[in-house]
Amino acid sequence: MLLVLLMSLQGAYSYFNWGPCPNPTLQPNFNIVNYLGLWYDMAHVKDFIWEIGGECDVAQYSTSTTPGTIVVYNSEYKNNNWSSFKGSATCESSDPAHCSVTFFKEATPGDYRIVETDYTNYSVVFSCMGNGLGHDMWAWILARSQSFNYTSLIPTLLSFGFPQSEFAFTVQTGCPAPPTPPGYDEVIIYE
């Protein structure tokens, strides 16, 4: 899930396929303000480096003091401790459901596409980066509740060309409260 952290490691922890990236239809009339807040990672492409061996993965999105930029705060519980990364996302003005995410200044921005969401229960996210002869793909099912039944959304993930064996399901039971992002109380609503 967590917003394409370390996408600069293209191919290392993704699902490779030949040819160009799929171009799924994205969430129509996407409303970024309704998308902000806490999301739980329910399912994702296995072997994504950030999520190996961890549980209780969450993403917290908030507006930034920089117009058009979203603060991204990803956290994972591993070895009885929370690990977190803070980054930023910018979304295309012509298609706000298509965003670029950066966690490190010199890193290549990662692709983040909101394929489907109802804002209050679930979101299906897809990411793809071409690498010459083929492409590397990632995908996530996010939910507002740790007990959300996401099984009806798996066919959407499979429609991108992933085999079901490429998905891992995040443990979201017995999780401590996720950390509060630094500066979270200073967030402004961007217009």
C-alpha positions as CSV (number, residue, x, y, z in Angstrom):
1,M,0.0,0.0,0.0
2,L,1.9,2.7,1.3
3,L,2.3,5.2,-1.4
4,V,5.0,3.8,-3.7
5,L,7.7,4.2,-1.1
6,L,11.1,3.4,-2.7
7,M,9.8,3.3,-6.2
8,S,13.3,4.2,-7.3
9,L,14.1,0.5,-6.8
10,Q,12.2,-0.2,-9.9
11,G,11.8,-3.9,-10.5
12,A,13.3,-5.0,-7.2
13,Y,10.0,-5.4,-5.3
14,S,7.2,-5.3,-7.9
15,Y,5.4,-7.5,-10.4
16,F,7.1,-7.4,-13.8
17,N,5.1,-7.8,-17.0
18,W,6.1,-7.3,-20.7
19,G,4.9,-4.4,-22.8
20,P,3.6,-1.0,-21.9
21,C,1.9,-0.1,-18.6
22,P,-1.8,-0.8,-18.4
23,N,-3.9,2.3,-18.4
24,P,-6.9,1.7,-16.2
25,T,-9.8,4.1,-16.0
26,L,-9.3,6.2,-12.9
27,Q,-11.8,7.4,-10.3
28,P,-14.0,10.0,-12.1
29,N,-14.5,13.4,-10.5
30,F,-11.9,12.5,-7.9
31,N,-12.2,14.7,-4.8
32,I,-8.8,14.9,-3.0
33,V,-10.3,16.5,0.1
34,N,-12.6,13.6,0.7
35,Y,-9.6,11.2,0.2
36,L,-7.5,12.7,3.0
37,G,-7.2,11.0,6.3
38,L,-6.2,7.6,7.6
39,W,-6.2,4.5,5.3
40,Y,-5.4,0.9,6.3
41,D,-3.5,-1.3,3.9
42,M,-5.6,-4.5,3.4
43,A,-3.8,-6.1,0.4
44,H,-0.8,-5.3,-1.8
45,V,1.7,-6.7,-4.2
46,K,3.8,-9.1,-2.1
47,D,7.5,-8.5,-1.6
48,F,7.1,-4.7,-1.6
49,I,10.2,-3.8,0.4
50,W,8.5,-1.5,2.8
51,E,5.9,-4.1,3.8
52,I,8.0,-7.2,4.1
53,G,7.7,-8.6,7.6
54,G,5.5,-5.8,8.9
55,E,1.9,-5.5,9.9
56,C,-0.7,-2.8,10.7
57,D,0.4,-0.7,7.7
58,V,-1.3,2.6,7.3
59,A,-1.2,5.7,5.1
60,Q,-2.2,9.1,6.4
61,Y,-2.9,11.8,3.9
62,S,-3.3,15.5,4.7
63,T,-3.0,18.8,2.9
64,S,0.2,20.8,2.9
65,T,1.0,24.5,3.3
66,T,2.3,24.1,-0.3
67,P,-0.8,24.5,-2.6
68,G,-1.6,21.4,-4.7
69,T,0.6,19.2,-2.5
70,I,-0.5,16.4,-0.2
71,V,1.5,15.3,2.8
72,V,2.0,11.5,2.8
73,Y,2.8,9.7,6.1
74,N,3.2,6.0,5.9
75,S,3.7,3.8,8.9
76,E,4.2,0.1,9.6
77,Y,4.4,-1.9,12.8
78,K,7.4,-4.2,12.8
79,N,9.4,-5.8,15.8
80,N,7.1,-4.0,18.3
81,N,7.9,-0.6,16.9
82,W,6.4,1.8,14.4
83,S,8.5,2.8,11.4
84,S,7.3,5.8,9.4
85,F,8.2,7.8,6.3
86,K,7.0,11.2,5.4
87,G,6.7,12.3,1.7
88,S,4.6,14.4,-0.6
89,A,2.2,13.8,-3.5
90,T,1.2,16.1,-6.3
91,C,-1.8,15.3,-8.4
92,E,-2.5,16.3,-12.0
93,S,-4.8,19.2,-12.3
94,S,-6.4,17.6,-15.4
95,D,-6.8,14.2,-13.7
96,P,-6.5,14.6,-9.9
97,A,-6.8,10.8,-9.4
98,H,-3.3,10.5,-11.0
99,C,-0.6,11.5,-8.6
100,S,3.2,11.5,-8.3
101,V,4.7,10.6,-4.9
102,T,8.2,11.5,-3.5
103,F,9.7,10.3,-0.3
104,F,13.3,11.4,-0.8
105,K,14.6,14.6,-2.6
106,E,16.7,12.8,-5.2
107,A,14.4,9.9,-5.8
108,T,12.3,9.5,-9.0
109,P,8.7,10.3,-8.2
110,G,6.5,7.2,-8.0
111,D,3.2,6.8,-9.8
112,Y,0.0,6.6,-7.7
113,R,-3.4,6.2,-9.4
114,I,-6.7,6.0,-7.6
115,V,-8.7,3.6,-9.7
116,E,-11.7,3.3,-7.5
117,T,-12.8,4.7,-4.2
118,D,-16.0,5.5,-2.3
119,Y,-14.0,7.7,0.1
120,T,-15.6,6.3,3.3
121,N,-14.8,2.6,3.0
122,Y,-12.2,1.6,0.4
123,S,-9.8,2.6,-2.3
124,V,-8.1,0.6,-5.1
125,V,-4.7,2.0,-6.0
126,F,-2.5,1.1,-9.0
127,S,1.0,2.1,-9.9
128,C,3.2,1.3,-12.9
129,M,6.6,2.4,-14.2
130,G,7.9,1.4,-17.6
131,N,11.4,0.1,-17.7
132,G,12.2,-0.3,-21.4
133,L,10.9,-3.8,-22.5
134,G,8.2,-4.0,-20.0
135,H,6.8,-2.5,-16.8
136,D,6.8,-2.9,-13.0
137,M,3.5,-2.8,-11.3
138,W,2.2,-2.4,-7.7
139,A,-1.3,-2.3,-6.4
140,W,-3.1,-1.8,-3.0
141,I,-6.5,-2.2,-1.5
142,L,-6.9,0.5,1.2
143,A,-9.7,0.7,3.7
144,R,-11.0,3.2,6.3
145,S,-11.6,0.3,8.8
146,Q,-9.3,-2.5,9.8
147,S,-12.1,-5.0,9.5
148,F,-13.3,-4.0,6.0
149,N,-14.1,-7.0,3.8
150,Y,-12.1,-6.3,0.7
151,T,-12.6,-9.7,-1.2
152,S,-15.0,-8.2,-3.7
153,L,-12.2,-5.8,-4.8
154,I,-9.7,-8.5,-5.7
155,P,-11.0,-8.9,-9.3
156,T,-10.2,-5.2,-9.9
157,L,-6.6,-5.9,-8.9
158,L,-6.5,-9.0,-11.2
159,S,-7.8,-6.9,-14.1
160,F,-4.5,-5.0,-14.2
161,G,-2.7,-8.3,-15.1
162,F,-1.6,-9.5,-11.7
163,P,-2.0,-13.2,-10.8
164,Q,-3.7,-13.6,-7.4
165,S,-0.5,-15.4,-6.1
166,E,1.3,-12.0,-6.3
167,F,-0.8,-10.5,-3.5
168,A,-0.2,-10.4,0.2
169,F,-2.8,-9.5,2.8
170,T,-1.9,-7.2,5.7
171,V,-2.4,-8.2,9.3
172,Q,-4.7,-5.5,10.7
173,T,-5.7,-7.2,14.0
174,G,-4.3,-6.4,17.4
175,C,-2.6,-3.2,16.1
176,P,-1.7,-0.4,18.4
177,A,-2.9,3.1,17.4
178,P,-0.8,4.4,14.5
179,P,1.6,7.3,15.2
180,T,0.4,10.9,14.6
181,P,2.2,12.5,11.7
182,P,4.5,15.4,12.7
183,G,2.7,18.7,12.1
184,Y,-0.6,16.9,11.6
185,D,-2.4,19.5,13.7
186,E,-1.0,22.3,11.5
187,V,-2.6,21.0,8.3
188,I,-4.5,23.5,6.2
189,I,-7.4,22.7,3.8
190,Y,-6.1,23.5,0.4
191,E,-8.4,25.0,-2.2
